[in-house]
Amino acid sequence: MIESSRNSHAAHVAGRDQLHAHVARPAGHGAAPSLVPIRSLGVGHRERIATHLLDLDERDRYLRFGYNAADRHIQDYVASLNFEKDDIFGIYNRKLELIAMAHLAYSVNPQFKSCAEFGVSVRSKARGRGFGARLFERATIHARNEGVELLFVHALSENTAMLKIARKAGAVVERDGSEAEAFLRLPEATLDSRMTEMVAEQLAQTDYQLKTQAKHFWDLLDGLQNIRQGVREARHKSAM
């Protein structure tokens, strides 16, 4: 029992150290913090996903979906998300606004069950912090642990930011006119990769819970202040 506990602790430390090594690389000017909590998103986040995508401007929608996506197209896309089949990852700010998200879609064709496709979007106000690259890393390690061997990124040739992220990860990029396809071959899962993902998800869940509690506290405080202000105004009027 003691030996088992020691092994578990050692695995946890290895995963933690691997996680910090994985996310602490500098990303140049305007880089993200050394640790960016990225959590898995479920059905309960569908509304925030819709809000995030609808907030994208025309140019960002074009780069994300490859066409001029109208509000109805985005709403249809969000409604069609299958949280049991695919994996969605997101980054929340302190206001619990979804500022960046990634969609890891697995192939439905049995012949290509070891393949998946990656798509990402980042709100304009959150640009320049490396969130797209961090989401790509998070999705890549999860795909690897799920047995994915080949990760695809289909993007417009003008989406240089996404293609740069893929190339930096070692992907092969093939251009065909206005479109490009990136192929990244993933290594097999290891104990380190599994522990890295487990620790990353635990940290992200804790971060989200803390942000939720903080938001509820400030909302409550703001409500109490409004009540106090209303009482003061009522007293002032009655004294006149």
Biotite code that builds the C-alpha atoms (Angstrom):
import biotite.structure as struc

atoms = struc.array([
    struc.Atom([0.000, 0.000, 0.000], chain_id="A", res_id=1, res_name="MET", atom_name="CA", element="C"),
    struc.Atom([2.839, 2.400, 0.874], chain_id="A", res_id=2, res_name="ILE", atom_name="CA", element="C"),
    struc.Atom([4.688, 1.533, -2.343], chain_id="A", res_id=3, res_name="GLU", atom_name="CA", element="C"),
    struc.Atom([1.525, 2.137, -4.361], chain_id="A", res_id=4, res_name="SER", atom_name="CA", element="C"),
    struc.Atom([1.096, 5.537, -2.711], chain_id="A", res_id=5, res_name="SER", atom_name="CA", element="C"),
    struc.Atom([4.668, 6.446, -3.517], chain_id="A", res_id=6, res_name="ARG", atom_name="CA", element="C"),
    struc.Atom([4.210, 5.446, -7.149], chain_id="A", res_id=7, res_name="ASN", atom_name="CA", element="C"),
    struc.Atom([1.040, 7.509, -7.388], chain_id="A", res_id=8, res_name="SER", atom_name="CA", element="C"),
    struc.Atom([2.792, 10.528, -5.887], chain_id="A", res_id=9, res_name="HIS", atom_name="CA", element="C"),
    struc.Atom([5.742, 10.095, -8.239], chain_id="A", res_id=10, res_name="ALA", atom_name="CA", element="C"),
    struc.Atom([3.406, 9.924, -11.234], chain_id="A", res_id=11, res_name="ALA", atom_name="CA", element="C"),
    struc.Atom([1.612, 13.062, -10.066], chain_id="A", res_id=12, res_name="HIS", atom_name="CA", element="C"),
    struc.Atom([4.886, 14.945, -9.708], chain_id="A", res_id=13, res_name="VAL", atom_name="CA", element="C"),
    struc.Atom([6.028, 13.732, -13.115], chain_id="A", res_id=14, res_name="ALA", atom_name="CA", element="C"),
    struc.Atom([2.796, 14.914, -14.694], chain_id="A", res_id=15, res_name="GLY", atom_name="CA", element="C"),
    struc.Atom([2.989, 18.260, -12.926], chain_id="A", res_id=16, res_name="ARG", atom_name="CA", element="C"),
    struc.Atom([6.589, 18.813, -13.985], chain_id="A", res_id=17, res_name="ASP", atom_name="CA", element="C"),
    struc.Atom([5.782, 17.772, -17.544], chain_id="A", res_id=18, res_name="GLN", atom_name="CA", element="C"),
    struc.Atom([2.839, 20.183, -17.560], chain_id="A", res_id=19, res_name="LEU", atom_name="CA", element="C"),
    struc.Atom([4.950, 23.139, -16.473], chain_id="A", res_id=20, res_name="HIS", atom_name="CA", element="C"),
    struc.Atom([7.619, 22.262, -19.003], chain_id="A", res_id=21, res_name="ALA", atom_name="CA", element="C"),
    struc.Atom([4.893, 22.053, -21.616], chain_id="A", res_id=22, res_name="HIS", atom_name="CA", element="C"),
    struc.Atom([3.272, 25.435, -20.955], chain_id="A", res_id=23, res_name="VAL", atom_name="CA", element="C"),
    struc.Atom([6.120, 27.579, -19.677], chain_id="A", res_id=24, res_name="ALA", atom_name="CA", element="C"),
    struc.Atom([7.832, 28.112, -23.030], chain_id="A", res_id=25, res_name="ARG", atom_name="CA", element="C"),
    struc.Atom([7.994, 31.805, -23.933], chain_id="A", res_id=26, res_name="PRO", atom_name="CA", element="C"),
    struc.Atom([5.799, 32.909, -26.798], chain_id="A", res_id=27, res_name="ALA", atom_name="CA", element="C"),
    struc.Atom([7.481, 36.215, -27.551], chain_id="A", res_id=28, res_name="GLY", atom_name="CA", element="C"),
    struc.Atom([6.014, 39.659, -27.135], chain_id="A", res_id=29, res_name="HIS", atom_name="CA", element="C"),
    struc.Atom([2.567, 39.634, -25.539], chain_id="A", res_id=30, res_name="GLY", atom_name="CA", element="C"),
    struc.Atom([2.949, 36.011, -24.456], chain_id="A", res_id=31, res_name="ALA", atom_name="CA", element="C"),
    struc.Atom([0.355, 34.302, -22.312], chain_id="A", res_id=32, res_name="ALA", atom_name="CA", element="C"),
    struc.Atom([1.060, 33.604, -18.632], chain_id="A", res_id=33, res_name="PRO", atom_name="CA", element="C"),
    struc.Atom([3.222, 30.548, -17.956], chain_id="A", res_id=34, res_name="SER", atom_name="CA", element="C"),
    struc.Atom([0.104, 28.555, -17.072], chain_id="A", res_id=35, res_name="LEU", atom_name="CA", element="C"),
    struc.Atom([-3.159, 28.933, -18.990], chain_id="A", res_id=36, res_name="VAL", atom_name="CA", element="C"),
    struc.Atom([-6.070, 26.950, -17.484], chain_id="A", res_id=37, res_name="PRO", atom_name="CA", element="C"),
    struc.Atom([-7.841, 25.184, -20.349], chain_id="A", res_id=38, res_name="ILE", atom_name="CA", element="C"),
    struc.Atom([-10.843, 23.109, -19.414], chain_id="A", res_id=39, res_name="ARG", atom_name="CA", element="C"),
    struc.Atom([-13.008, 20.622, -21.245], chain_id="A", res_id=40, res_name="SER", atom_name="CA", element="C"),
    struc.Atom([-16.424, 22.013, -22.148], chain_id="A", res_id=41, res_name="LEU", atom_name="CA", element="C"),
    struc.Atom([-19.672, 20.107, -21.926], chain_id="A", res_id=42, res_name="GLY", atom_name="CA", element="C"),
    struc.Atom([-23.326, 20.570, -22.809], chain_id="A", res_id=43, res_name="VAL", atom_name="CA", element="C"),
    struc.Atom([-23.719, 23.106, -20.012], chain_id="A", res_id=44, res_name="GLY", atom_name="CA", element="C"),
    struc.Atom([-21.335, 25.453, -21.840], chain_id="A", res_id=45, res_name="HIS", atom_name="CA", element="C"),
    struc.Atom([-23.263, 25.479, -25.123], chain_id="A", res_id=46, res_name="ARG", atom_name="CA", element="C"),
    struc.Atom([-24.750, 28.940, -24.514], chain_id="A", res_id=47, res_name="GLU", atom_name="CA", element="C"),
    struc.Atom([-21.335, 30.457, -23.737], chain_id="A", res_id=48, res_name="ARG", atom_name="CA", element="C"),
    struc.Atom([-19.892, 28.802, -26.840], chain_id="A", res_id=49, res_name="ILE", atom_name="CA", element="C"),
    struc.Atom([-22.625, 30.430, -28.925], chain_id="A", res_id=50, res_name="ALA", atom_name="CA", element="C"),
    struc.Atom([-21.947, 33.804, -27.307], chain_id="A", res_id=51, res_name="THR", atom_name="CA", element="C"),
    struc.Atom([-18.232, 33.463, -28.015], chain_id="A", res_id=52, res_name="HIS", atom_name="CA", element="C"),
    struc.Atom([-18.687, 32.598, -31.688], chain_id="A", res_id=53, res_name="LEU", atom_name="CA", element="C"),
    struc.Atom([-21.410, 35.181, -32.305], chain_id="A", res_id=54, res_name="LEU", atom_name="CA", element="C"),
    struc.Atom([-19.066, 37.806, -30.871], chain_id="A", res_id=55, res_name="ASP", atom_name="CA", element="C"),
    struc.Atom([-16.525, 37.124, -33.629], chain_id="A", res_id=56, res_name="LEU", atom_name="CA", element="C"),
    struc.Atom([-16.434, 39.782, -36.330], chain_id="A", res_id=57, res_name="ASP", atom_name="CA", element="C"),
    struc.Atom([-16.949, 39.032, -40.021], chain_id="A", res_id=58, res_name="GLU", atom_name="CA", element="C"),
    struc.Atom([-13.238, 38.493, -40.708], chain_id="A", res_id=59, res_name="ARG", atom_name="CA", element="C"),
    struc.Atom([-12.745, 36.113, -37.779], chain_id="A", res_id=60, res_name="ASP", atom_name="CA", element="C"),
    struc.Atom([-15.834, 34.112, -38.730], chain_id="A", res_id=61, res_name="ARG", atom_name="CA", element="C"),
    struc.Atom([-14.477, 33.783, -42.259], chain_id="A", res_id=62, res_name="TYR", atom_name="CA", element="C"),
    struc.Atom([-11.114, 32.486, -41.011], chain_id="A", res_id=63, res_name="LEU", atom_name="CA", element="C"),
    struc.Atom([-12.688, 30.111, -38.477], chain_id="A", res_id=64, res_name="ARG", atom_name="CA", element="C"),
    struc.Atom([-15.318, 28.509, -40.717], chain_id="A", res_id=65, res_name="PHE", atom_name="CA", element="C"),
    struc.Atom([-13.859, 29.127, -44.172], chain_id="A", res_id=66, res_name="GLY", atom_name="CA", element="C"),
    struc.Atom([-16.896, 31.090, -45.343], chain_id="A", res_id=67, res_name="TYR", atom_name="CA", element="C"),
    struc.Atom([-18.897, 34.173, -44.341], chain_id="A", res_id=68, res_name="ASN", atom_name="CA", element="C"),
    struc.Atom([-20.818, 32.560, -41.504], chain_id="A", res_id=69, res_name="ALA", atom_name="CA", element="C"),
    struc.Atom([-24.007, 34.400, -40.585], chain_id="A", res_id=70, res_name="ALA", atom_name="CA", element="C"),
    struc.Atom([-25.555, 34.227, -37.124], chain_id="A", res_id=71, res_name="ASP", atom_name="CA", element="C"),
    struc.Atom([-27.897, 31.417, -38.204], chain_id="A", res_id=72, res_name="ARG", atom_name="CA", element="C"),
    struc.Atom([-24.948, 29.359, -39.462], chain_id="A", res_id=73, res_name="HIS", atom_name="CA", element="C"),
    struc.Atom([-23.173, 29.723, -36.128], chain_id="A", res_id=74, res_name="ILE", atom_name="CA", element="C"),
    struc.Atom([-26.318, 28.865, -34.197], chain_id="A", res_id=75, res_name="GLN", atom_name="CA", element="C"),
    struc.Atom([-26.764, 25.733, -36.319], chain_id="A", res_id=76, res_name="ASP", atom_name="CA", element="C"),
    struc.Atom([-23.114, 24.797, -35.738], chain_id="A", res_id=77, res_name="TYR", atom_name="CA", element="C"),
    struc.Atom([-23.415, 25.204, -31.965], chain_id="A", res_id=78, res_name="VAL", atom_name="CA", element="C"),
    struc.Atom([-26.666, 23.232, -31.898], chain_id="A", res_id=79, res_name="ALA", atom_name="CA", element="C"),
    struc.Atom([-24.979, 20.397, -33.807], chain_id="A", res_id=80, res_name="SER", atom_name="CA", element="C"),
    struc.Atom([-22.020, 20.052, -31.418], chain_id="A", res_id=81, res_name="LEU", atom_name="CA", element="C"),
    struc.Atom([-21.828, 16.491, -30.136], chain_id="A", res_id=82, res_name="ASN", atom_name="CA", element="C"),
    struc.Atom([-20.115, 16.617, -26.757], chain_id="A", res_id=83, res_name="PHE", atom_name="CA", element="C"),
    struc.Atom([-20.125, 12.828, -26.470], chain_id="A", res_id=84, res_name="GLU", atom_name="CA", element="C"),
    struc.Atom([-18.339, 12.221, -29.767], chain_id="A", res_id=85, res_name="LYS", atom_name="CA", element="C"),
    struc.Atom([-16.027, 15.230, -30.015], chain_id="A", res_id=86, res_name="ASP", atom_name="CA", element="C"),
    struc.Atom([-14.028, 17.254, -27.498], chain_id="A", res_id=87, res_name="ASP", atom_name="CA", element="C"),
    struc.Atom([-14.327, 20.996, -26.914], chain_id="A", res_id=88, res_name="ILE", atom_name="CA", element="C"),
    struc.Atom([-11.783, 23.014, -24.943], chain_id="A", res_id=89, res_name="PHE", atom_name="CA", element="C"),
    struc.Atom([-12.038, 26.586, -23.718], chain_id="A", res_id=90, res_name="GLY", atom_name="CA", element="C"),
    struc.Atom([-10.307, 29.416, -21.919], chain_id="A", res_id=91, res_name="ILE", atom_name="CA", element="C"),
    struc.Atom([-12.355, 31.616, -19.585], chain_id="A", res_id=92, res_name="TYR", atom_name="CA", element="C"),
    struc.Atom([-11.425, 35.024, -18.209], chain_id="A", res_id=93, res_name="ASN", atom_name="CA", element="C"),
    struc.Atom([-12.241, 36.271, -14.715], chain_id="A", res_id=94, res_name="ARG", atom_name="CA", element="C"),
    struc.Atom([-15.705, 37.380, -15.844], chain_id="A", res_id=95, res_name="LYS", atom_name="CA", element="C"),
    struc.Atom([-16.409, 33.816, -16.996], chain_id="A", res_id=96, res_name="LEU", atom_name="CA", element="C"),
    struc.Atom([-16.408, 34.962, -20.607], chain_id="A", res_id=97, res_name="GLU", atom_name="CA", element="C"),
    struc.Atom([-15.268, 32.311, -23.051], chain_id="A", res_id=98, res_name="LEU", atom_name="CA", element="C"),
    struc.Atom([-12.446, 34.149, -24.818], chain_id="A", res_id=99, res_name="ILE", atom_name="CA", element="C"),
    struc.Atom([-10.969, 31.229, -26.772], chain_id="A", res_id=100, res_name="ALA", atom_name="CA", element="C"),
    struc.Atom([-12.144, 27.756, -27.731], chain_id="A", res_id=101, res_name="MET", atom_name="CA", element="C"),
    struc.Atom([-11.075, 24.757, -29.770], chain_id="A", res_id=102, res_name="ALA", atom_name="CA", element="C"),
    struc.Atom([-13.044, 21.942, -31.368], chain_id="A", res_id=103, res_name="HIS", atom_name="CA", element="C"),
    struc.Atom([-11.392, 18.536, -31.729], chain_id="A", res_id=104, res_name="LEU", atom_name="CA", element="C"),
    struc.Atom([-13.583, 16.570, -34.130], chain_id="A", res_id=105, res_name="ALA", atom_name="CA", element="C"),
    struc.Atom([-12.994, 12.834, -34.550], chain_id="A", res_id=106, res_name="TYR", atom_name="CA", element="C"),
    struc.Atom([-13.515, 11.041, -37.839], chain_id="A", res_id=107, res_name="SER", atom_name="CA", element="C"),
    struc.Atom([-16.857, 9.255, -38.199], chain_id="A", res_id=108, res_name="VAL", atom_name="CA", element="C"),
    struc.Atom([-15.422, 6.999, -40.896], chain_id="A", res_id=109, res_name="ASN", atom_name="CA", element="C"),
    struc.Atom([-14.248, 3.686, -39.346], chain_id="A", res_id=110, res_name="PRO", atom_name="CA", element="C"),
    struc.Atom([-11.395, 3.557, -41.864], chain_id="A", res_id=111, res_name="GLN", atom_name="CA", element="C"),
    struc.Atom([-10.012, 6.788, -40.419], chain_id="A", res_id=112, res_name="PHE", atom_name="CA", element="C"),
    struc.Atom([-10.869, 6.319, -36.749], chain_id="A", res_id=113, res_name="LYS", atom_name="CA", element="C"),
    struc.Atom([-7.317, 7.320, -35.775], chain_id="A", res_id=114, res_name="SER", atom_name="CA", element="C"),
    struc.Atom([-7.764, 10.771, -37.360], chain_id="A", res_id=115, res_name="CYS", atom_name="CA", element="C"),
    struc.Atom([-9.122, 14.021, -35.933], chain_id="A", res_id=116, res_name="ALA", atom_name="CA", element="C"),
    struc.Atom([-9.518, 17.626, -37.063], chain_id="A", res_id=117, res_name="GLU", atom_name="CA", element="C"),
    struc.Atom([-8.710, 20.758, -35.064], chain_id="A", res_id=118, res_name="PHE", atom_name="CA", element="C"),
    struc.Atom([-10.435, 24.149, -35.240], chain_id="A", res_id=119, res_name="GLY", atom_name="CA", element="C"),
    struc.Atom([-9.895, 27.201, -33.032], chain_id="A", res_id=120, res_name="VAL", atom_name="CA", element="C"),
    struc.Atom([-11.215, 30.720, -32.445], chain_id="A", res_id=121, res_name="SER", atom_name="CA", element="C"),
    struc.Atom([-9.981, 33.564, -30.214], chain_id="A", res_id=122, res_name="VAL", atom_name="CA", element="C"),
    struc.Atom([-11.809, 36.783, -29.442], chain_id="A", res_id=123, res_name="ARG", atom_name="CA", element="C"),
    struc.Atom([-10.106, 39.891, -30.775], chain_id="A", res_id=124, res_name="SER", atom_name="CA", element="C"),
    struc.Atom([-9.497, 41.360, -27.324], chain_id="A", res_id=125, res_name="LYS", atom_name="CA", element="C"),
    struc.Atom([-7.610, 38.202, -26.293], chain_id="A", res_id=126, res_name="ALA", atom_name="CA", element="C"),
    struc.Atom([-5.217, 38.157, -29.252], chain_id="A", res_id=127, res_name="ARG", atom_name="CA", element="C"),
    struc.Atom([-1.452, 38.154, -28.935], chain_id="A", res_id=128, res_name="GLY", atom_name="CA", element="C"),
    struc.Atom([-1.366, 36.013, -25.795], chain_id="A", res_id=129, res_name="ARG", atom_name="CA", element="C"),
    struc.Atom([-0.653, 32.676, -27.432], chain_id="A", res_id=130, res_name="GLY", atom_name="CA", element="C"),
    struc.Atom([-4.070, 31.216, -26.598], chain_id="A", res_id=131, res_name="PHE", atom_name="CA", element="C"),
    struc.Atom([-4.449, 29.600, -30.024], chain_id="A", res_id=132, res_name="GLY", atom_name="CA", element="C"),
    struc.Atom([-1.134, 27.796, -29.608], chain_id="A", res_id=133, res_name="ALA", atom_name="CA", element="C"),
    struc.Atom([-2.020, 26.699, -26.069], chain_id="A", res_id=134, res_name="ARG", atom_name="CA", element="C"),
    struc.Atom([-5.343, 25.286, -27.219], chain_id="A", res_id=135, res_name="LEU", atom_name="CA", element="C"),
    struc.Atom([-3.571, 23.440, -30.018], chain_id="A", res_id=136, res_name="PHE", atom_name="CA", element="C"),
    struc.Atom([-1.146, 21.920, -27.514], chain_id="A", res_id=137, res_name="GLU", atom_name="CA", element="C"),
    struc.Atom([-4.000, 20.937, -25.187], chain_id="A", res_id=138, res_name="ARG", atom_name="CA", element="C"),
    struc.Atom([-6.008, 19.353, -28.004], chain_id="A", res_id=139, res_name="ALA", atom_name="CA", element="C"),
    struc.Atom([-2.938, 17.599, -29.374], chain_id="A", res_id=140, res_name="THR", atom_name="CA", element="C"),
    struc.Atom([-2.039, 15.900, -26.118], chain_id="A", res_id=141, res_name="ILE", atom_name="CA", element="C"),
    struc.Atom([-5.657, 14.842, -25.581], chain_id="A", res_id=142, res_name="HIS", atom_name="CA", element="C"),
    struc.Atom([-5.909, 13.459, -29.120], chain_id="A", res_id=143, res_name="ALA", atom_name="CA", element="C"),
    struc.Atom([-2.663, 11.581, -28.569], chain_id="A", res_id=144, res_name="ARG", atom_name="CA", element="C"),
    struc.Atom([-4.019, 10.038, -25.375], chain_id="A", res_id=145, res_name="ASN", atom_name="CA", element="C"),
    struc.Atom([-7.204, 9.058, -27.228], chain_id="A", res_id=146, res_name="GLU", atom_name="CA", element="C"),
    struc.Atom([-5.218, 7.080, -29.778], chain_id="A", res_id=147, res_name="GLY", atom_name="CA", element="C"),
    struc.Atom([-5.303, 9.629, -32.601], chain_id="A", res_id=148, res_name="VAL", atom_name="CA", element="C"),
    struc.Atom([-2.380, 9.172, -34.951], chain_id="A", res_id=149, res_name="GLU", atom_name="CA", element="C"),
    struc.Atom([-2.998, 11.944, -37.464], chain_id="A", res_id=150, res_name="LEU", atom_name="CA", element="C"),
    struc.Atom([-4.305, 15.427, -36.657], chain_id="A", res_id=151, res_name="LEU", atom_name="CA", element="C"),
    struc.Atom([-5.637, 17.624, -39.458], chain_id="A", res_id=152, res_name="PHE", atom_name="CA", element="C"),
    struc.Atom([-6.015, 21.380, -39.622], chain_id="A", res_id=153, res_name="VAL", atom_name="CA", element="C"),
    struc.Atom([-8.030, 22.661, -42.563], chain_id="A", res_id=154, res_name="HIS", atom_name="CA", element="C"),
    struc.Atom([-7.622, 26.396, -42.953], chain_id="A", res_id=155, res_name="ALA", atom_name="CA", element="C"),
    struc.Atom([-7.629, 29.169, -45.492], chain_id="A", res_id=156, res_name="LEU", atom_name="CA", element="C"),
    struc.Atom([-4.169, 29.900, -46.886], chain_id="A", res_id=157, res_name="SER", atom_name="CA", element="C"),
    struc.Atom([-4.501, 33.441, -45.564], chain_id="A", res_id=158, res_name="GLU", atom_name="CA", element="C"),
    struc.Atom([-4.978, 32.155, -42.008], chain_id="A", res_id=159, res_name="ASN", atom_name="CA", element="C"),
    struc.Atom([-1.262, 32.532, -41.370], chain_id="A", res_id=160, res_name="THR", atom_name="CA", element="C"),
    struc.Atom([-1.621, 32.501, -37.573], chain_id="A", res_id=161, res_name="ALA", atom_name="CA", element="C"),
    struc.Atom([-3.176, 29.018, -37.545], chain_id="A", res_id=162, res_name="MET", atom_name="CA", element="C"),
    struc.Atom([-0.754, 27.639, -40.119], chain_id="A", res_id=163, res_name="LEU", atom_name="CA", element="C"),
    struc.Atom([2.178, 29.044, -38.139], chain_id="A", res_id=164, res_name="LYS", atom_name="CA", element="C"),
    struc.Atom([0.968, 27.227, -35.019], chain_id="A", res_id=165, res_name="ILE", atom_name="CA", element="C"),
    struc.Atom([0.673, 23.969, -36.959], chain_id="A", res_id=166, res_name="ALA", atom_name="CA", element="C"),
    struc.Atom([4.103, 24.326, -38.555], chain_id="A", res_id=167, res_name="ARG", atom_name="CA", element="C"),
    struc.Atom([5.714, 25.119, -35.214], chain_id="A", res_id=168, res_name="LYS", atom_name="CA", element="C"),
    struc.Atom([4.284, 21.849, -33.860], chain_id="A", res_id=169, res_name="ALA", atom_name="CA", element="C"),
    struc.Atom([5.900, 19.968, -36.726], chain_id="A", res_id=170, res_name="GLY", atom_name="CA", element="C"),
    struc.Atom([2.939, 19.683, -39.095], chain_id="A", res_id=171, res_name="ALA", atom_name="CA", element="C"),
    struc.Atom([3.335, 19.354, -42.835], chain_id="A", res_id=172, res_name="VAL", atom_name="CA", element="C"),
    struc.Atom([1.342, 22.062, -44.629], chain_id="A", res_id=173, res_name="VAL", atom_name="CA", element="C"),
    struc.Atom([0.052, 21.620, -48.177], chain_id="A", res_id=174, res_name="GLU", atom_name="CA", element="C"),
    struc.Atom([-1.511, 24.553, -50.012], chain_id="A", res_id=175, res_name="ARG", atom_name="CA", element="C"),
    struc.Atom([-4.155, 24.259, -52.708], chain_id="A", res_id=176, res_name="ASP", atom_name="CA", element="C"),
    struc.Atom([-5.128, 27.682, -53.957], chain_id="A", res_id=177, res_name="GLY", atom_name="CA", element="C"),
    struc.Atom([-7.016, 29.596, -51.297], chain_id="A", res_id=178, res_name="SER", atom_name="CA", element="C"),
    struc.Atom([-7.025, 26.660, -48.875], chain_id="A", res_id=179, res_name="GLU", atom_name="CA", element="C"),
    struc.Atom([-4.386, 24.758, -46.926], chain_id="A", res_id=180, res_name="ALA", atom_name="CA", element="C"),
    struc.Atom([-4.229, 21.446, -45.106], chain_id="A", res_id=181, res_name="GLU", atom_name="CA", element="C"),
    struc.Atom([-1.872, 20.728, -42.230], chain_id="A", res_id=182, res_name="ALA", atom_name="CA", element="C"),
    struc.Atom([-1.041, 17.156, -41.189], chain_id="A", res_id=183, res_name="PHE", atom_name="CA", element="C"),
    struc.Atom([0.514, 16.399, -37.824], chain_id="A", res_id=184, res_name="LEU", atom_name="CA", element="C"),
    struc.Atom([1.496, 12.833, -36.956], chain_id="A", res_id=185, res_name="ARG", atom_name="CA", element="C"),
    struc.Atom([1.150, 12.199, -33.228], chain_id="A", res_id=186, res_name="LEU", atom_name="CA", element="C"),
    struc.Atom([3.293, 9.845, -31.125], chain_id="A", res_id=187, res_name="PRO", atom_name="CA", element="C"),
    struc.Atom([1.748, 7.166, -28.966], chain_id="A", res_id=188, res_name="GLU", atom_name="CA", element="C"),
    struc.Atom([0.463, 8.056, -25.514], chain_id="A", res_id=189, res_name="ALA", atom_name="CA", element="C"),
    struc.Atom([2.821, 7.660, -22.565], chain_id="A", res_id=190, res_name="THR", atom_name="CA", element="C"),
    struc.Atom([2.505, 7.898, -18.800], chain_id="A", res_id=191, res_name="LEU", atom_name="CA", element="C"),
    struc.Atom([3.849, 11.453, -19.005], chain_id="A", res_id=192, res_name="ASP", atom_name="CA", element="C"),
    struc.Atom([1.287, 12.498, -21.624], chain_id="A", res_id=193, res_name="SER", atom_name="CA", element="C"),
    struc.Atom([-1.574, 11.012, -19.619], chain_id="A", res_id=194, res_name="ARG", atom_name="CA", element="C"),
    struc.Atom([-0.435, 12.569, -16.343], chain_id="A", res_id=195, res_name="MET", atom_name="CA", element="C"),
    struc.Atom([0.135, 15.913, -18.078], chain_id="A", res_id=196, res_name="THR", atom_name="CA", element="C"),
    struc.Atom([-3.445, 15.957, -19.325], chain_id="A", res_id=197, res_name="GLU", atom_name="CA", element="C"),
    struc.Atom([-4.877, 14.820, -15.997], chain_id="A", res_id=198, res_name="MET", atom_name="CA", element="C"),
    struc.Atom([-3.063, 17.551, -14.054], chain_id="A", res_id=199, res_name="VAL", atom_name="CA", element="C"),
    struc.Atom([-3.956, 20.172, -16.679], chain_id="A", res_id=200, res_name="ALA", atom_name="CA", element="C"),
    struc.Atom([-7.651, 19.288, -16.453], chain_id="A", res_id=201, res_name="GLU", atom_name="CA", element="C"),
    struc.Atom([-7.615, 19.308, -12.651], chain_id="A", res_id=202, res_name="GLN", atom_name="CA", element="C"),
    struc.Atom([-5.991, 22.741, -12.597], chain_id="A", res_id=203, res_name="LEU", atom_name="CA", element="C"),
    struc.Atom([-8.475, 24.059, -15.147], chain_id="A", res_id=204, res_name="ALA", atom_name="CA", element="C"),
    struc.Atom([-11.465, 22.713, -13.199], chain_id="A", res_id=205, res_name="GLN", atom_name="CA", element="C"),
    struc.Atom([-10.169, 24.303, -9.986], chain_id="A", res_id=206, res_name="THR", atom_name="CA", element="C"),
    struc.Atom([-9.506, 27.590, -11.762], chain_id="A", res_id=207, res_name="ASP", atom_name="CA", element="C"),
    struc.Atom([-13.038, 27.624, -13.189], chain_id="A", res_id=208, res_name="TYR", atom_name="CA", element="C"),
    struc.Atom([-14.591, 26.911, -9.792], chain_id="A", res_id=209, res_name="GLN", atom_name="CA", element="C"),
    struc.Atom([-12.610, 29.737, -8.190], chain_id="A", res_id=210, res_name="LEU", atom_name="CA", element="C"),
    struc.Atom([-13.629, 32.148, -10.961], chain_id="A", res_id=211, res_name="LYS", atom_name="CA", element="C"),
    struc.Atom([-17.255, 31.093, -10.536], chain_id="A", res_id=212, res_name="THR", atom_name="CA", element="C"),
    struc.Atom([-17.142, 31.683, -6.782], chain_id="A", res_id=213, res_name="GLN", atom_name="CA", element="C"),
    struc.Atom([-15.421, 35.048, -7.242], chain_id="A", res_id=214, res_name="ALA", atom_name="CA", element="C"),
    struc.Atom([-17.997, 36.162, -9.811], chain_id="A", res_id=215, res_name="LYS", atom_name="CA", element="C"),
    struc.Atom([-20.881, 35.154, -7.549], chain_id="A", res_id=216, res_name="HIS", atom_name="CA", element="C"),
    struc.Atom([-19.276, 37.069, -4.679], chain_id="A", res_id=217, res_name="PHE", atom_name="CA", element="C"),
    struc.Atom([-18.815, 40.262, -6.701], chain_id="A", res_id=218, res_name="TRP", atom_name="CA", element="C"),
    struc.Atom([-22.321, 39.975, -8.160], chain_id="A", res_id=219, res_name="ASP", atom_name="CA", element="C"),
    struc.Atom([-23.707, 39.637, -4.618], chain_id="A", res_id=220, res_name="LEU", atom_name="CA", element="C"),
    struc.Atom([-21.635, 42.581, -3.414], chain_id="A", res_id=221, res_name="LEU", atom_name="CA", element="C"),
    struc.Atom([-22.780, 44.668, -6.361], chain_id="A", res_id=222, res_name="ASP", atom_name="CA", element="C"),
    struc.Atom([-26.396, 43.784, -5.575], chain_id="A", res_id=223, res_name="GLY", atom_name="CA", element="C"),
    struc.Atom([-25.982, 44.797, -1.915], chain_id="A", res_id=224, res_name="LEU", atom_name="CA", element="C"),
    struc.Atom([-24.422, 48.095, -2.955], chain_id="A", res_id=225, res_name="GLN", atom_name="CA", element="C"),
    struc.Atom([-27.351, 48.804, -5.266], chain_id="A", res_id=226, res_name="ASN", atom_name="CA", element="C"),
    struc.Atom([-29.769, 48.076, -2.406], chain_id="A", res_id=227, res_name="ILE", atom_name="CA", element="C"),
    struc.Atom([-27.846, 50.398, -0.065], chain_id="A", res_id=228, res_name="ARG", atom_name="CA", element="C"),
    struc.Atom([-27.805, 53.099, -2.696], chain_id="A", res_id=229, res_name="GLN", atom_name="CA", element="C"),
    struc.Atom([-31.568, 52.726, -3.131], chain_id="A", res_id=230, res_name="GLY", atom_name="CA", element="C"),
    struc.Atom([-32.109, 53.019, 0.629], chain_id="A", res_id=231, res_name="VAL", atom_name="CA", element="C"),
    struc.Atom([-29.945, 56.170, 0.784], chain_id="A", res_id=232, res_name="ARG", atom_name="CA", element="C"),
    struc.Atom([-31.874, 57.760, -2.080], chain_id="A", res_id=233, res_name="GLU", atom_name="CA", element="C"),
    struc.Atom([-35.200, 56.863, -0.448], chain_id="A", res_id=234, res_name="ALA", atom_name="CA", element="C"),
    struc.Atom([-34.082, 58.429, 2.878], chain_id="A", res_id=235, res_name="ARG", atom_name="CA", element="C"),
    struc.Atom([-32.866, 61.519, 1.077], chain_id="A", res_id=236, res_name="HIS", atom_name="CA", element="C"),
    struc.Atom([-36.219, 61.960, -0.687], chain_id="A", res_id=237, res_name="LYS", atom_name="CA", element="C"),
    struc.Atom([-38.213, 61.400, 2.525], chain_id="A", res_id=238, res_name="SER", atom_name="CA", element="C"),
    struc.Atom([-36.104, 64.031, 4.316], chain_id="A", res_id=239, res_name="ALA", atom_name="CA", element="C"),
    struc.Atom([-36.901, 66.680, 1.708], chain_id="A", res_id=240, res_name="MET", atom_name="CA", element="C"),
])
